[in-house]
């Protein structure tokens, strides 16, 4: 039986090369809002998700049958695309069985950076499902915070703290990573009211100024729980088959 599995936390894409070895499970997190959107879309019946880095590449999918093309930059939906990056847009039956082509400021970049690893996406929407998935694997774990344009952000780090704490409280994990310890400390300070804790945070205020406070509330405290773990296979996020 192997030793305990290691947990590391990467606070931003700029730090990712320090952790990347092609061997870990990489849990990509963009709580506000890409990975929350991905979890919501799968819950409402999307078939798969293609995470795209550039607007130019995403545009090539326009007009393709059974494709929804969604784009966001600087927290705002872009004209000329089907959807933006609000989870509420995906709570409908029209997305069932379709492919979501998604490009966002931060989350889709992180997914593509990690593509040489086993990649799953996580949010508070599918938190427990992701915990169970990780516990049933054998690889070490890297929680990859998408951040904001390469910088640290609070919301992804809080999520990393919750996930790290949950895993470390089981018997099979360990961590000597200061980023993991810091994220746990941050989460324990905030856990009673994540929304209020983030009151002065940069991205909560970006969304507030765009009248998107409902998005923030949902992403931090979802109204439903999903048992779906999106996993990257052959360039697409699909449902992990249990």
Buried (B, 14 or more C-beta within 10 A) or exposed (E): EEEEBBBBBBBBBEBBEEBBEEEBBBBBBBBBBBBBBBBBBBBBBBBBBBBBBEEEEBBEBEEEEEBBBBBBEEBBBBEEBBBBBBBEBBBEEEBEEBBBBBBBBBBBBBBBBBEEBBBBBBBBBBBEBBBEBBBEEEBBBBBBBBBBEEEBBBBBBBBBBBBBBBBBEEEBBBBEBEBBBBBBEBBEEBEEEBBEBBEEBEBBEBBEEEEBEEBBEBBBEBEEEBEBBBBBEEEBBBBBEE
